[in-house]
Amino acid sequence: MAAWNPLSSTAAATRELFGTPVGGGNSWVERHALLMAGVWPVVLTVRFLPLAVRRFQRLSR
């Protein structure tokens, strides 16, 4: 389950980019760490930015 953690994908991608890859796992996420390191921030931003904006607008009233 740790493979689906955004930080794990970013750490694995960083290791791969610096030339010290760690033995990948069997899951799709672990095999595509570079892709997921770019996808996770987009997914989290799309999900939580509208919630944050709505909360901020409610506070400023």
mmJSON file of the N, C-alpha and C atoms, coordinates in Angstrom:
{"data_MODEL":{"atom_site":{
"group_PDB":["ATOM","ATOM","ATOM","ATOM","ATOM","ATOM","ATOM","ATOM","ATOM","ATOM","ATOM","ATOM","ATOM","ATOM","ATOM","ATOM","ATOM","ATOM","ATOM","ATOM","ATOM","ATOM","ATOM","ATOM","ATOM","ATOM","ATOM","ATOM","ATOM","ATOM","ATOM","ATOM","ATOM","ATOM","ATOM","ATOM","ATOM","ATOM","ATOM","ATOM","ATOM","ATOM","ATOM","ATOM","ATOM","ATOM","ATOM","ATOM","ATOM","ATOM","ATOM","ATOM","ATOM","ATOM","ATOM","ATOM","ATOM","ATOM","ATOM","ATOM","ATOM","ATOM","ATOM","ATOM","ATOM","ATOM","ATOM","ATOM","ATOM","ATOM","ATOM","ATOM","ATOM","ATOM","ATOM","ATOM","ATOM","ATOM","ATOM","ATOM","ATOM","ATOM","ATOM","ATOM","ATOM","ATOM","ATOM","ATOM","ATOM","ATOM","ATOM","ATOM","ATOM","ATOM","ATOM","ATOM","ATOM","ATOM","ATOM","ATOM","ATOM","ATOM","ATOM","ATOM","ATOM","ATOM","ATOM","ATOM","ATOM","ATOM","ATOM","ATOM","ATOM","ATOM","ATOM","ATOM","ATOM","ATOM","ATOM","ATOM","ATOM","ATOM","ATOM","ATOM","ATOM","ATOM","ATOM","ATOM","ATOM","ATOM","ATOM","ATOM","ATOM","ATOM","ATOM","ATOM","ATOM","ATOM","ATOM","ATOM","ATOM","ATOM","ATOM","ATOM","ATOM","ATOM","ATOM","ATOM","ATOM","ATOM","ATOM","ATOM","ATOM","ATOM","ATOM","ATOM","ATOM","ATOM","ATOM","ATOM","ATOM","ATOM","ATOM","ATOM","ATOM","ATOM","ATOM","ATOM","ATOM","ATOM","ATOM","ATOM","ATOM","ATOM","ATOM","ATOM","ATOM","ATOM","ATOM","ATOM","ATOM","ATOM","ATOM"],
"id":[1,2,3,4,5,6,7,8,9,10,11,12,13,14,15,16,17,18,19,20,21,22,23,24,25,26,27,28,29,30,31,32,33,34,35,36,37,38,39,40,41,42,43,44,45,46,47,48,49,50,51,52,53,54,55,56,57,58,59,60,61,62,63,64,65,66,67,68,69,70,71,72,73,74,75,76,77,78,79,80,81,82,83,84,85,86,87,88,89,90,91,92,93,94,95,96,97,98,99,100,101,102,103,104,105,106,107,108,109,110,111,112,113,114,115,116,117,118,119,120,121,122,123,124,125,126,127,128,129,130,131,132,133,134,135,136,137,138,139,140,141,142,143,144,145,146,147,148,149,150,151,152,153,154,155,156,157,158,159,160,161,162,163,164,165,166,167,168,169,170,171,172,173,174,175,176,177,178,179,180,181,182,183],
"type_symbol":["N","C","C","N","C","C","N","C","C","N","C","C","N","C","C","N","C","C","N","C","C","N","C","C","N","C","C","N","C","C","N","C","C","N","C","C","N","C","C","N","C","C","N","C","C","N","C","C","N","C","C","N","C","C","N","C","C","N","C","C","N","C","C","N","C","C","N","C","C","N","C","C","N","C","C","N","C","C","N","C","C","N","C","C","N","C","C","N","C","C","N","C","C","N","C","C","N","C","C","N","C","C","N","C","C","N","C","C","N","C","C","N","C","C","N","C","C","N","C","C","N","C","C","N","C","C","N","C","C","N","C","C","N","C","C","N","C","C","N","C","C","N","C","C","N","C","C","N","C","C","N","C","C","N","C","C","N","C","C","N","C","C","N","C","C","N","C","C","N","C","C","N","C","C","N","C","C","N","C","C","N","C","C"],
"label_atom_id":["N","CA","C","N","CA","C","N","CA","C","N","CA","C","N","CA","C","N","CA","C","N","CA","C","N","CA","C","N","CA","C","N","CA","C","N","CA","C","N","CA","C","N","CA","C","N","CA","C","N","CA","C","N","CA","C","N","CA","C","N","CA","C","N","CA","C","N","CA","C","N","CA","C","N","CA","C","N","CA","C","N","CA","C","N","CA","C","N","CA","C","N","CA","C","N","CA","C","N","CA","C","N","CA","C","N","CA","C","N","CA","C","N","CA","C","N","CA","C","N","CA","C","N","CA","C","N","CA","C","N","CA","C","N","CA","C","N","CA","C","N","CA","C","N","CA","C","N","CA","C","N","CA","C","N","CA","C","N","CA","C","N","CA","C","N","CA","C","N","CA","C","N","CA","C","N","CA","C","N","CA","C","N","CA","C","N","CA","C","N","CA","C","N","CA","C","N","CA","C","N","CA","C","N","CA","C","N","CA","C","N","CA","C"],
"label_alt_id":[null,null,null,null,null,null,null,null,null,null,null,null,null,null,null,null,null,null,null,null,null,null,null,null,null,null,null,null,null,null,null,null,null,null,null,null,null,null,null,null,null,null,null,null,null,null,null,null,null,null,null,null,null,null,null,null,null,null,null,null,null,null,null,null,null,null,null,null,null,null,null,null,null,null,null,null,null,null,null,null,null,null,null,null,null,null,null,null,null,null,null,null,null,null,null,null,null,null,null,null,null,null,null,null,null,null,null,null,null,null,null,null,null,null,null,null,null,null,null,null,null,null,null,null,null,null,null,null,null,null,null,null,null,null,null,null,null,null,null,null,null,null,null,null,null,null,null,null,null,null,null,null,null,null,null,null,null,null,null,null,null,null,null,null,null,null,null,null,null,null,null,null,null,null,null,null,null,null,null,null,null,null,null],
"label_comp_id":["MET","MET","MET","ALA","ALA","ALA","ALA","ALA","ALA","TRP","TRP","TRP","ASN","ASN","ASN","PRO","PRO","PRO","LEU","LEU","LEU","SER","SER","SER","SER","SER","SER","THR","THR","THR","ALA","ALA","ALA","ALA","ALA","ALA","ALA","ALA","ALA","THR","THR","THR","ARG","ARG","ARG","GLU","GLU","GLU","LEU","LEU","LEU","PHE","PHE","PHE","GLY","GLY","GLY","THR","THR","THR","PRO","PRO","PRO","VAL","VAL","VAL","GLY","GLY","GLY","GLY","GLY","GLY","GLY","GLY","GLY","ASN","ASN","ASN","SER","SER","SER","TRP","TRP","TRP","VAL","VAL","VAL","GLU","GLU","GLU","ARG","ARG","ARG","HIS","HIS","HIS","ALA","ALA","ALA","LEU","LEU","LEU","LEU","LEU","LEU","MET","MET","MET","ALA","ALA","ALA","GLY","GLY","GLY","VAL","VAL","VAL","TRP","TRP","TRP","PRO","PRO","PRO","VAL","VAL","VAL","VAL","VAL","VAL","LEU","LEU","LEU","THR","THR","THR","VAL","VAL","VAL","ARG","ARG","ARG","PHE","PHE","PHE","LEU","LEU","LEU","PRO","PRO","PRO","LEU","LEU","LEU","ALA","ALA","ALA","VAL","VAL","VAL","ARG","ARG","ARG","ARG","ARG","ARG","PHE","PHE","PHE","GLN","GLN","GLN","ARG","ARG","ARG","LEU","LEU","LEU","SER","SER","SER","ARG","ARG","ARG"],
"label_asym_id":["A","A","A","A","A","A","A","A","A","A","A","A","A","A","A","A","A","A","A","A","A","A","A","A","A","A","A","A","A","A","A","A","A","A","A","A","A","A","A","A","A","A","A","A","A","A","A","A","A","A","A","A","A","A","A","A","A","A","A","A","A","A","A","A","A","A","A","A","A","A","A","A","A","A","A","A","A","A","A","A","A","A","A","A","A","A","A","A","A","A","A","A","A","A","A","A","A","A","A","A","A","A","A","A","A","A","A","A","A","A","A","A","A","A","A","A","A","A","A","A","A","A","A","A","A","A","A","A","A","A","A","A","A","A","A","A","A","A","A","A","A","A","A","A","A","A","A","A","A","A","A","A","A","A","A","A","A","A","A","A","A","A","A","A","A","A","A","A","A","A","A","A","A","A","A","A","A","A","A","A","A","A","A"],
"label_entity_id":["1","1","1","1","1","1","1","1","1","1","1","1","1","1","1","1","1","1","1","1","1","1","1","1","1","1","1","1","1","1","1","1","1","1","1","1","1","1","1","1","1","1","1","1","1","1","1","1","1","1","1","1","1","1","1","1","1","1","1","1","1","1","1","1","1","1","1","1","1","1","1","1","1","1","1","1","1","1","1","1","1","1","1","1","1","1","1","1","1","1","1","1","1","1","1","1","1","1","1","1","1","1","1","1","1","1","1","1","1","1","1","1","1","1","1","1","1","1","1","1","1","1","1","1","1","1","1","1","1","1","1","1","1","1","1","1","1","1","1","1","1","1","1","1","1","1","1","1","1","1","1","1","1","1","1","1","1","1","1","1","1","1","1","1","1","1","1","1","1","1","1","1","1","1","1","1","1","1","1","1","1","1","1"],
"label_seq_id":[1,1,1,2,2,2,3,3,3,4,4,4,5,5,5,6,6,6,7,7,7,8,8,8,9,9,9,10,10,10,11,11,11,12,12,12,13,13,13,14,14,14,15,15,15,16,16,16,17,17,17,18,18,18,19,19,19,20,20,20,21,21,21,22,22,22,23,23,23,24,24,24,25,25,25,26,26,26,27,27,27,28,28,28,29,29,29,30,30,30,31,31,31,32,32,32,33,33,33,34,34,34,35,35,35,36,36,36,37,37,37,38,38,38,39,39,39,40,40,40,41,41,41,42,42,42,43,43,43,44,44,44,45,45,45,46,46,46,47,47,47,48,48,48,49,49,49,50,50,50,51,51,51,52,52,52,53,53,53,54,54,54,55,55,55,56,56,56,57,57,57,58,58,58,59,59,59,60,60,60,61,61,61],
"pdbx_PDB_ins_code":[null,null,null,null,null,null,null,null,null,null,null,null,null,null,null,null,null,null,null,null,null,null,null,null,null,null,null,null,null,null,null,null,null,null,null,null,null,null,null,null,null,null,null,null,null,null,null,null,null,null,null,null,null,null,null,null,null,null,null,null,null,null,null,null,null,null,null,null,null,null,null,null,null,null,null,null,null,null,null,null,null,null,null,null,null,null,null,null,null,null,null,null,null,null,null,null,null,null,null,null,null,null,null,null,null,null,null,null,null,null,null,null,null,null,null,null,null,null,null,null,null,null,null,null,null,null,null,null,null,null,null,null,null,null,null,null,null,null,null,null,null,null,null,null,null,null,null,null,null,null,null,null,null,null,null,null,null,null,null,null,null,null,null,null,null,null,null,null,null,null,null,null,null,null,null,null,null,null,null,null,null,null,null],
"Cartn_x":[0.817,0.0,0.86,2.068,2.943,3.307,3.178,3.489,2.546,1.335,0.37,0.539,1.491,1.786,2.5,2.038,2.697,4.169,4.513,5.898,6.777,6.254,7.015,7.308,6.33,6.539,7.589,7.538,8.51,9.913,10.027,11.342,11.905,11.081,11.539,11.941,11.19,11.526,12.843,13.052,14.299,15.485,15.328,16.402,16.699,15.654,15.831,16.543,16.174,16.797,18.264,18.615,19.999,20.835,20.24,20.999,21.16,20.393,20.461,19.083,18.528,17.179,17.143,16.073,15.839,15.017,15.217,14.458,12.975,12.365,10.947,10.071,8.902,7.933,7.133,6.082,5.243,4.066,3.785,2.608,2.909,1.843,1.977,2.599,2.227,2.739,4.242,4.716,6.15,6.955,6.39,7.091,7.078,6.16,6.036,6.182,7.234,7.435,7.611,8.302,8.491,7.165,6.336,5.027,4.192,4.176,3.356,3.877,5.189,5.734,5.206,4.825,4.217,2.71,2.094,0.631,0.094,0.749,0.237,0.028,0.991,0.727,-0.47,-0.641,-1.779,-3.088,-3.145,-4.359,-4.701,-3.707,-3.964,-4.379,-3.775,-4.142,-5.56,-5.9,-7.253,-8.291,-7.959,-8.914,-9.065,-7.95,-8.014,-8.001,-7.616,-7.626,-9.035,-10.032,-11.385,-11.883,-11.531,-11.933,-11.259,-9.993,-9.254,-9.779,-10.082,-10.61,-11.966,-12.806,-14.123,-13.995,-13.099,-12.896,-12.362,-11.432,-10.857,-11.918,-12.788,-13.849,-14.815,-15.072,-15.97,-15.352,-14.039,-13.373,-13.348,-13.285,-13.158,-14.486,-15.582,-16.89,-17.114],
"Cartn_y":[-1.191,0.0,1.253,1.182,2.353,2.796,1.918,2.283,3.372,3.445,4.441,5.768,5.87,7.108,8.06,9.298,10.231,10.469,10.464,10.678,9.505,8.301,7.127,7.193,7.625,7.766,8.823,9.921,10.991,10.545,9.84,9.353,8.337,7.439,6.447,7.123,8.127,8.857,9.607,10.206,10.92,9.969,8.819,7.823,7.372,7.184,6.747,7.82,9.083,10.17,10.363,10.098,10.249,8.994,7.985,6.807,5.749,5.81,4.782,4.178,3.544,2.994,1.844,1.792,0.713,-0.341,-1.576,-2.641,-2.356,-2.253,-1.913,-3.05,-2.704,-3.695,-4.213,-4.901,-5.496,-4.625,-3.597,-2.783,-1.811,-1.365,-0.441,0.869,1.331,2.596,2.528,1.431,1.291,1.201,0.621,0.508,1.816,2.712,3.984,5.156,5.131,6.138,7.539,7.661,8.983,9.592,8.798,9.287,9.698,8.855,9.143,10.342,10.593,11.766,13.048,12.993,14.144,14.173,13.003,12.922,13.253,12.777,12.995,14.472,15.363,16.778,17.357,16.948,17.432,16.936,15.665,15.09,15.757,15.923,16.536,17.999,18.716,20.111,20.235,19.409,19.445,19.107,18.214,17.796,18.821,19.375,20.183,21.688,22.174,23.615,24.201,23.589,24.15,24.162,23.148,23.112,24.225,24.464,25.513,26.896,27.101,28.397,28.654,27.644,27.796,28.122,27.448,27.713,29.125,29.559,30.892,31.965,31.747,32.716,32.802,31.7,31.703,32.442,32.369,33.048,34.556,35.029,36.453,37.213,36.537,37.216,37.8],
"Cartn_z":[0.0,0.0,0.0,0.468,0.482,-0.925,-1.903,-3.284,-3.789,-3.274,-3.727,-3.004,-2.122,-1.422,-2.386,-2.537,-3.458,-3.126,-1.865,-1.482,-1.895,-1.833,-2.27,-3.767,-4.549,-5.994,-6.287,-5.566,-5.778,-5.38,-4.276,-3.844,-4.834,-5.32,-6.295,-7.603,-8.032,-9.256,-9.098,-7.932,-7.677,-7.698,-7.082,-7.108,-8.528,-9.307,-10.693,-11.517,-11.316,-12.063,-11.702,-10.451,-10.023,-10.248,-10.863,-11.254,-10.195,-9.143,-8.101,-7.885,-8.907,-8.745,-7.749,-7.033,-6.084,-6.817,-6.482,-7.136,-7.088,-8.261,-8.335,-7.88,-7.501,-7.07,-8.242,-7.93,-8.965,-9.354,-8.594,-8.905,-10.04,-10.684,-11.804,-11.343,-10.165,-9.635,-9.409,-8.886,-8.627,-9.922,-10.938,-12.217,-13.001,-12.71,-13.418,-12.447,-11.667,-10.621,-11.216,-12.334,-12.937,-13.371,-13.983,-14.401,-13.193,-12.182,-11.008,-10.218,-10.266,-9.584,-10.22,-11.479,-12.124,-12.011,-11.934,-11.887,-10.501,-9.466,-8.108,-7.774,-8.045,-7.719,-8.477,-9.725,-10.51,-9.901,-9.577,-8.999,-7.669,-6.818,-5.511,-5.639,-6.582,-6.792,-7.326,-8.313,-8.883,-7.823,-6.934,-5.909,-4.792,-4.307,-3.096,-3.318,-4.478,-4.717,-4.642,-5.285,-5.134,-3.682,-2.938,-1.525,-0.734,-1.002,-0.302,-0.669,-1.941,-2.379,-1.734,-1.726,-1.104,0.377,1.058,2.493,2.714,1.868,1.993,1.76,0.775,0.503,1.662,2.299,3.457,4.639,4.798,5.906,5.719,4.483,4.244,4.317,4.526,4.629,5.963],
"occupancy":[1.0,1.0,1.0,1.0,1.0,1.0,1.0,1.0,1.0,1.0,1.0,1.0,1.0,1.0,1.0,1.0,1.0,1.0,1.0,1.0,1.0,1.0,1.0,1.0,1.0,1.0,1.0,1.0,1.0,1.0,1.0,1.0,1.0,1.0,1.0,1.0,1.0,1.0,1.0,1.0,1.0,1.0,1.0,1.0,1.0,1.0,1.0,1.0,1.0,1.0,1.0,1.0,1.0,1.0,1.0,1.0,1.0,1.0,1.0,1.0,1.0,1.0,1.0,1.0,1.0,1.0,1.0,1.0,1.0,1.0,1.0,1.0,1.0,1.0,1.0,1.0,1.0,1.0,1.0,1.0,1.0,1.0,1.0,1.0,1.0,1.0,1.0,1.0,1.0,1.0,1.0,1.0,1.0,1.0,1.0,1.0,1.0,1.0,1.0,1.0,1.0,1.0,1.0,1.0,1.0,1.0,1.0,1.0,1.0,1.0,1.0,1.0,1.0,1.0,1.0,1.0,1.0,1.0,1.0,1.0,1.0,1.0,1.0,1.0,1.0,1.0,1.0,1.0,1.0,1.0,1.0,1.0,1.0,1.0,1.0,1.0,1.0,1.0,1.0,1.0,1.0,1.0,1.0,1.0,1.0,1.0,1.0,1.0,1.0,1.0,1.0,1.0,1.0,1.0,1.0,1.0,1.0,1.0,1.0,1.0,1.0,1.0,1.0,1.0,1.0,1.0,1.0,1.0,1.0,1.0,1.0,1.0,1.0,1.0,1.0,1.0,1.0,1.0,1.0,1.0,1.0,1.0,1.0],
"B_iso_or_equiv":[0.0,0.0,0.0,0.0,0.0,0.0,0.0,0.0,0.0,0.0,0.0,0.0,0.0,0.0,0.0,0.0,0.0,0.0,0.0,0.0,0.0,0.0,0.0,0.0,0.0,0.0,0.0,0.0,0.0,0.0,0.0,0.0,0.0,0.0,0.0,0.0,0.0,0.0,0.0,0.0,0.0,0.0,0.0,0.0,0.0,0.0,0.0,0.0,0.0,0.0,0.0,0.0,0.0,0.0,0.0,0.0,0.0,0.0,0.0,0.0,0.0,0.0,0.0,0.0,0.0,0.0,0.0,0.0,0.0,0.0,0.0,0.0,0.0,0.0,0.0,0.0,0.0,0.0,0.0,0.0,0.0,0.0,0.0,0.0,0.0,0.0,0.0,0.0,0.0,0.0,0.0,0.0,0.0,0.0,0.0,0.0,0.0,0.0,0.0,0.0,0.0,0.0,0.0,0.0,0.0,0.0,0.0,0.0,0.0,0.0,0.0,0.0,0.0,0.0,0.0,0.0,0.0,0.0,0.0,0.0,0.0,0.0,0.0,0.0,0.0,0.0,0.0,0.0,0.0,0.0,0.0,0.0,0.0,0.0,0.0,0.0,0.0,0.0,0.0,0.0,0.0,0.0,0.0,0.0,0.0,0.0,0.0,0.0,0.0,0.0,0.0,0.0,0.0,0.0,0.0,0.0,0.0,0.0,0.0,0.0,0.0,0.0,0.0,0.0,0.0,0.0,0.0,0.0,0.0,0.0,0.0,0.0,0.0,0.0,0.0,0.0,0.0,0.0,0.0,0.0,0.0,0.0,0.0],
"pdbx_formal_charge":[null,null,null,null,null,null,null,null,null,null,null,null,null,null,null,null,null,null,null,null,null,null,null,null,null,null,null,null,null,null,null,null,null,null,null,null,null,null,null,null,null,null,null,null,null,null,null,null,null,null,null,null,null,null,null,null,null,null,null,null,null,null,null,null,null,null,null,null,null,null,null,null,null,null,null,null,null,null,null,null,null,null,null,null,null,null,null,null,null,null,null,null,null,null,null,null,null,null,null,null,null,null,null,null,null,null,null,null,null,null,null,null,null,null,null,null,null,null,null,null,null,null,null,null,null,null,null,null,null,null,null,null,null,null,null,null,null,null,null,null,null,null,null,null,null,null,null,null,null,null,null,null,null,null,null,null,null,null,null,null,null,null,null,null,null,null,null,null,null,null,null,null,null,null,null,null,null,null,null,null,null,null,null],
"auth_seq_id":[1,1,1,2,2,2,3,3,3,4,4,4,5,5,5,6,6,6,7,7,7,8,8,8,9,9,9,10,10,10,11,11,11,12,12,12,13,13,13,14,14,14,15,15,15,16,16,16,17,17,17,18,18,18,19,19,19,20,20,20,21,21,21,22,22,22,23,23,23,24,24,24,25,25,25,26,26,26,27,27,27,28,28,28,29,29,29,30,30,30,31,31,31,32,32,32,33,33,33,34,34,34,35,35,35,36,36,36,37,37,37,38,38,38,39,39,39,40,40,40,41,41,41,42,42,42,43,43,43,44,44,44,45,45,45,46,46,46,47,47,47,48,48,48,49,49,49,50,50,50,51,51,51,52,52,52,53,53,53,54,54,54,55,55,55,56,56,56,57,57,57,58,58,58,59,59,59,60,60,60,61,61,61],
"auth_comp_id":["MET","MET","MET","ALA","ALA","ALA","ALA","ALA","ALA","TRP","TRP","TRP","ASN","ASN","ASN","PRO","PRO","PRO","LEU","LEU","LEU","SER","SER","SER","SER","SER","SER","THR","THR","THR","ALA","ALA","ALA","ALA","ALA","ALA","ALA","ALA","ALA","THR","THR","THR","ARG","ARG","ARG","GLU","GLU","GLU","LEU","LEU","LEU","PHE","PHE","PHE","GLY","GLY","GLY","THR","THR","THR","PRO","PRO","PRO","VAL","VAL","VAL","GLY","GLY","GLY","GLY","GLY","GLY","GLY","GLY","GLY","ASN","ASN","ASN","SER","SER","SER","TRP","TRP","TRP","VAL","VAL","VAL","GLU","GLU","GLU","ARG","ARG","ARG","HIS","HIS","HIS","ALA","ALA","ALA","LEU","LEU","LEU","LEU","LEU","LEU","MET","MET","MET","ALA","ALA","ALA","GLY","GLY","GLY","VAL","VAL","VAL","TRP","TRP","TRP","PRO","PRO","PRO","VAL","VAL","VAL","VAL","VAL","VAL","LEU","LEU","LEU","THR","THR","THR","VAL","VAL","VAL","ARG","ARG","ARG","PHE","PHE","PHE","LEU","LEU","LEU","PRO","PRO","PRO","LEU","LEU","LEU","ALA","ALA","ALA","VAL","VAL","VAL","ARG","ARG","ARG","ARG","ARG","ARG","PHE","PHE","PHE","GLN","GLN","GLN","ARG","ARG","ARG","LEU","LEU","LEU","SER","SER","SER","ARG","ARG","ARG"],
"auth_asym_id":["A","A","A","A","A","A","A","A","A","A","A","A","A","A","A","A","A","A","A","A","A","A","A","A","A","A","A","A","A","A","A","A","A","A","A","A","A","A","A","A","A","A","A","A","A","A","A","A","A","A","A","A","A","A","A","A","A","A","A","A","A","A","A","A","A","A","A","A","A","A","A","A","A","A","A","A","A","A","A","A","A","A","A","A","A","A","A","A","A","A","A","A","A","A","A","A","A","A","A","A","A","A","A","A","A","A","A","A","A","A","A","A","A","A","A","A","A","A","A","A","A","A","A","A","A","A","A","A","A","A","A","A","A","A","A","A","A","A","A","A","A","A","A","A","A","A","A","A","A","A","A","A","A","A","A","A","A","A","A","A","A","A","A","A","A","A","A","A","A","A","A","A","A","A","A","A","A","A","A","A","A","A","A"],
"auth_atom_id":["N","CA","C","N","CA","C","N","CA","C","N","CA","C","N","CA","C","N","CA","C","N","CA","C","N","CA","C","N","CA","C","N","CA","C","N","CA","C","N","CA","C","N","CA","C","N","CA","C","N","CA","C","N","CA","C","N","CA","C","N","CA","C","N","CA","C","N","CA","C","N","CA","C","N","CA","C","N","CA","C","N","CA","C","N","CA","C","N","CA","C","N","CA","C","N","CA","C","N","CA","C","N","CA","C","N","CA","C","N","CA","C","N","CA","C","N","CA","C","N","CA","C","N","CA","C","N","CA","C","N","CA","C","N","CA","C","N","CA","C","N","CA","C","N","CA","C","N","CA","C","N","CA","C","N","CA","C","N","CA","C","N","CA","C","N","CA","C","N","CA","C","N","CA","C","N","CA","C","N","CA","C","N","CA","C","N","CA","C","N","CA","C","N","CA","C","N","CA","C","N","CA","C","N","CA","C","N","CA","C","N","CA","C"],
"pdbx_PDB_model_num":[1,1,1,1,1,1,1,1,1,1,1,1,1,1,1,1,1,1,1,1,1,1,1,1,1,1,1,1,1,1,1,1,1,1,1,1,1,1,1,1,1,1,1,1,1,1,1,1,1,1,1,1,1,1,1,1,1,1,1,1,1,1,1,1,1,1,1,1,1,1,1,1,1,1,1,1,1,1,1,1,1,1,1,1,1,1,1,1,1,1,1,1,1,1,1,1,1,1,1,1,1,1,1,1,1,1,1,1,1,1,1,1,1,1,1,1,1,1,1,1,1,1,1,1,1,1,1,1,1,1,1,1,1,1,1,1,1,1,1,1,1,1,1,1,1,1,1,1,1,1,1,1,1,1,1,1,1,1,1,1,1,1,1,1,1,1,1,1,1,1,1,1,1,1,1,1,1,1,1,1,1,1,1]
}}}
